[in-house]
Amino acid sequence: MTWLVWRQYRAQSVIAFVLLVAFAAVILAGGAAVASHWHSMLVACSGRSACLQQLSQPASQAVVDAIQVVGLGVPAVLGVLWGAPLVAAELETRTSDFVWAQSVTRTRWLTVKVGWLLLAAAAWGGAVAGLITWWSGPNNALNANAFRPGQFDIQGIVPVGYAVFAMALGIAAGTLTRRTVPAIAIVLGGFLAVRLVLADFLRPHYMAAVTTYYSVTSSFTPSGAAWVFRQGGISPTGQFSHAGWGDVYPLLPAACQRLISEGPVASKSGPVSTLLSCMQTHGWRGIATYQPASRYWPFQGIETGICLVLAAVLIGLTFVIVRRRDA
Amino acid sequence: MIDMAIETRELSKRYGRVSALTGCTVSVPEGRVSGLVGPNGAGKTTLLRMLAGLASPTGGTARVLGGIPRQDPAFLADIGFLAQEIPLYRRFSAGDHIRIGAHLNPRWDASLVRTRLAELRIPLDQRVGTLSGGQRAQVALALTLAKRPRLLLLDEPVAALDPLARRNFLTTLTSAVADANGSLTVVLSSHLITDLERVCDHLILLASARVQLCGDIDALLAEHKVLVGPRTDTALIERTHQVVQTVSTASLSTLLVRLGGPVIEPGYQAEDVALEELVLAYLGAEDASAAARHLTTVGEDS
């Protein structure tokens, strides 16, 4: 069986491998340049972030965007090109009648084929994710944003989960519809929908977010690459406001409002700390709600786990259909 | 007792509300080459796919080579199935298919395919998609035979072939049957009765999703006669024999009957029947009764 799988996919594997090597070459060459640039910038500014932000960015936004598209798109492409036709194309060209008439049960045929293709998805997804993770190293260190959407999705082990899920979705959709083209549509729609639901609705809640209160006169920054949902001030009655005077003003007690409208803050002669002290006297506190940086890997594990469970359900469905339905 | 390669009892298949095959009870003894005939949509493909284990029945039972058709390597190894569309991987060469077969079958006779295709001058290294229809059918048949099956199920494999390719295909089939020395049973569906006459010794006739005839061709021919006589009341004949078809002219009646006893009808001359005549009579009778049923239904409706 393995030989048949290899014979069926060898040309595509070679093309996919060449593309991967090309991507690796771009990433490694570009990444090395970026890393050395960052390094010299860090030395020049000796770590002062204000100084760093004034220097030109080493990688143009277009390059960053392109890499993000590759990172997000590779799983879907694998699901479309390899997953959707796995069963559907055999049924469409009736080659299922040839291969299922050999002395190999459909279950065994499907097991070997699905096994190798899921492995391929994990390998390619993992290789691309590994390269992007390496490339993002300096950026992660400096901007501490690896936890943010758009970064979290293309680094670490999550892309492997997505690749396996997209492959399983393609296989199941092709088996269900018996046609490649509708299956491709299902992969694209389904993958996008699942990604959207996971990233926007579920991911923030994998673990209960941490809320820290602090004095408004002091400052607070969650350590490391934390994922901050909101940060600002909170009134004694529990009204939240982002740290912008326009937002805060209507919520302030009259005594503090006066400081802004006619007092020292308005005339810019007095320090802002007068106002902050006023707020503190009236019971205002600083508040930050966030996922601590230490949860990065647990979150990666949870999201990968969700993808793998979904993939397992889809593959299970595929087996039931292929075994039960008439060929 | 003769071992039956195929034995079905009231085998039925429904697709939703459509009945593809109803109450099909047939048996094919081991070593026979059985022709499966019937009009389009009679259920030939459905029957063959159920026997091969590719489709499961919605009613009745099938026993094939002593067991129920199932997903089991040993059972699959015994069955050679060739579907109507001659399914092969169009981008693969015949050589690729031979290697696939070697990986997927326990007793694979690669040299058999190679020899056969060399005899027919079919290249092993060319994509099968670029071969002619006749060559593709030969490749597919050779591959099916290389499995060394005990039962060969062929679904209209010659339908799309020109006369010469058809003859070559049937020659390959006949010599395979001869080589197997009685251990290979074949069921071959076709529209072409002359082809079946050349290779088959057994017949299954399906029409309107039902079995009309099933048996050894010699026996079937022996139990049918054509009676030619004056156009009179045929009630007496119908009492002993089953009249399959009646063709009448002004003075003469020609009756194709299934014998229920000795032919003693005075004034009637009994003639032997040819296979094609027999098959057409049954298909025609089925047509007539279908038409009659249709008329009745129409009458009821209005």
Interface residues (C-beta under 8 A of the other chain):
Chain A: M1 W3 L4 R7 Q8 T93 R94 T95 S96 D97 F98 V99 W100 A101 Q102 S103 V104 T105 R106 T107 R108 R323 D326 A327
Chain B: R49 A52 L54 A55 S56 Q71 D72 P73 A74 L76 A77 I79 G80 F81 L82 A83 E85 P87 L88 Y89 R90 F92 D96 R99 I100 G101 H103 L104 N105 P106 A140 T144 K147
